[in-house]
């Protein structure tokens, strides 16, 4: 008898974000409730071999085994197998991901296996156990990913980008919380500092001046803005932001919708003097 299980869960997050978080094997102890430890044994560009150790069961036994995992992001597919099979003759697992909406993903686990005659349970019993446990873990993963998406992101929680000038931090983004339609952040500009001129082919931008006095040049036309003022930057409009005040300025930015790919979102029309050579 061959055991076979097939379980799905829908997760309210973009497919790329779900893929990244559920395939980050090092953090599986934060995602699954059953794993106590993960040890990476070897890595390749699209594969990893690792040891999983579970929390002790009700009888105090702590199960551990080595698995090998390979993935193909182009097809949103992962194939895994147990290298150390333990009580299994074999255990093969397929994870697949399907985009239902820009911010909703279906994750499917299909497992095929067979128990050894010496195993403490037979294949039918293990099928029932895996089905029950998969549903528990998938629901838990969905809940934990939903919480990660809703967690606040602080200015100091992300890396600084100074390529266009100032201290710019993108806080809410596809990479940080799995935003599906836009992103936002803030930039701090010292006295006289500026964000070099650029434009966005796909997105409108909305600026809010939280502190200080700035000049916003739109297609070369200057506009002054102070604290608690906001301004719209239409798509394809060239713009730069300059701190014209006597103290540090802080400007909050939001862009929507997203460009098809991140590298297409900004077109530079002016080089920041501190930028590294191309």
N, C-alpha and C positions, 0 to 999 in steps of 0.2 A: 504494500500500500504506500502510495506517495501522498504526503501531506501537501495541501495547497490552501493558502489564505489570500484574500484580496480585500484590502480596506482602504478607504479614502477619507480625507478631511478637507474641508474648504477653509482657507485662511484669508482673512481680510487684509491682504498686503500684495504688492506687486510681485510678479514671478521671480524677477532677478533678486529682490531682497529676500524672499523666502528661500530661494536656492542658496544664497550666500550664507544665511544663518543656519539652515538645517544641514549644510555640508561642512560647516566649521567643526570638524570632529573634536578639536581641542576643547571646545566649549560644550560638548554634549552633556557634561555633568550639570550644566546650568539649564539644559533644555529637557532632558529626560529625568524622571525621578528614580529610575532603577539603576543608574550607573554611578558608581562611587569613584572610578578612576579611569582615565584614558592615557595610554602611553603610546606615542608615535614611534614606530620602529623604523620605517623608511618612507620616503616621499619621492614622487615624481611629479611632473607638471600636471598630469591628470589622473593621478592615482596615489593611494596611501595605504600602508599596512600598519596596523595598530592593534594594541591589546586593550580589551575592555574588561573591566572588573566590576561586578555588580555589588550592590549592598547585600549583606548577609540575609538569607531567607529566614523563614520562621523556625527552621531547625538549626540555624547558625551557620549554614554552609555558604561559602562565598564563591560563586562561579566566576571563572575567568577564561577568556579564549582570545585567539588572534584572528582578525579578519582582514581581508584585502578588499579595497573599494576603488572602483574606476568610474569616471564620469565623462559625459559628453554634453557640454553646455549647449551646443548647437541644437541638440534634440531634446534637451532637458531630461536626460536619462542617466541614472546611476545603476551600476551593477556591482553587487557585493557577494562575497562568499566567505564562509568560515575556513580558515587555514587549519586551525586546530578545531576539529569537529566535535570533540568531547562525546556526548551521548548520541550525536547525530551521525548517520552514515554520510550525509551531506546536508548543507544548508545554503541555498542560493536565494538572493533577495534582489528585487528590482524596485527602484524608486523612480517614479515618473512625475512630472509636473505639467500642469495644463493651465494656461491663462484663461480664466473665465471672463474677467473684466480687467481694466488697467490696474485696479486695486483689489483684485480677488484671484486667488490661486487654488487650484485643486491639487493636492499631493496624494499620490497613491503608493501603497506598499504591497507588492506581490511577493509571497514567500513560498518556495518549493523545497521540500525536505523529506527526510526519512530517518526514523529512529533506529538505532542499533538494537539487536535482540536483548542486549544486556542493559539497555537504558532503563531507568526507574519508571518511565511511562511509555506507553506505545504511541504510534503515530497519530491515532485518532484522538487520544487524550492531549497530545501536544498541539494538535490542530485547534482544539477547543481553547487551550490555554493561550496560544498565540493570538487567536482571534480576539479573545477577551482583553488581553494585555495591549494589543495594538490599538484598539479603540481607546483605551485609557490613556496611553502615551500620546496618541495623535491629538486627542482633545486637549491634553496638557500642553503640548507643543503649540497648538493654535492659541491657547490662552496666554502662554508666556510670550509669544511673538506679538500678540495684540498689545500686551503691556509694554514691550520694548518700543513699539511704535508711538505709544502715548507718553513716554517718559520725557520730561523736560531736558533740553540740551543747553548747557551753559556756554558762554563765550569762551571760557578756557578749556572746554571739553573737546574742542576740535583744533586742528592745526591752522596756523596763520598762513594766509596767502598774501605776499607782498609784491607779487609780480607786476601788478598794475598800480602800485602805490598804496600807502596806508597799511593798516593792520586789518585785513579783511577776513572774516570767518563766516563760512556757510554753515548754518546751524541745522535748519530743517531742510532735508534734502533726500533724494533717493538713496544715497549711500548711508545716511545716518539713521533715518526713521522710516525709510521706504515711502516717501511722498511720491504720488503718482501723477500729479498734474502741475506742480510748480515747486519752488524752493524759496527760502528766505534766510537772511542772516544780517550781519551788521558790520560796519567798517568804522574804525577809529582813525581820524586824521589829525596829525600834529599841526601846529600853526604853519600855514603856508603849504602844507602837503596837499597832494591831489591824487585822484584816480584818473589815470590816463584815458584819453578819449577812445571809445569803442561803440559798437552797436550790437543789437540782438536781432537776428533775422527772423526768429520764430516767436519771440516773447515780448509782451509788454513788461515794463518795470515800474514799480511803485516805490518811491523813496519817501521816508519819513525822517525828519531831522529831530533826533532825540535830545541833542545837546550841541551848542555852538552856533556859529554863523557860517554858511557855505554859499558858494556861487555854483550854480548848475548851468553849464553851457549846453544848449540843445541846438544841434546843427550850427554851432558858432554863436548863437544868440544867448547872452548871459541873463540868468534869472537868480535873484537873491532869495534865500530862504533861511529862516531862523528856527528856533525851537518850536516844536509842536506844529510845524508846517509839513505838508505832504505835496508831492508833485508826481504827475504821470509822465512817463517816458514812453511814447508810442514805439511800436516795432519799427526797426530800421532807422531810427533817429540817432544820429551820432551824439554822444554825451560824455562829459567829464564832470567831476565834482572837485571843487577846490575849497579848502578851509581858508576863509577870508577873515576870521575872527582872531581874538587874542588868547584863545584857550583851545584845548583839544575839542574837536567836534566828533560826534557820533551819529551816524546815519544808518537807519534800518532800511533794508532793501527786500523786495519780494518780486519774483518773476514768475509769469505763467502765460501760456502753457509751457511745458518742457520742450526743448528741442529734441529731434529724433535721436541724437547722440550728444553727450556732453560737450565734445570738442567742436560741435557745430553751433553751440549756443552763443559764443562771443566772437566778434570779428574786431580785431584791433586796428585802429586807424592812426594811432600815435603810440610811440614806444616810451614807456616809463624809463627815466634816466637810470634808475637803480636796477633795472631788469637785467638778468644774465643774458649773454649773447645767445642767439638762436643756434 
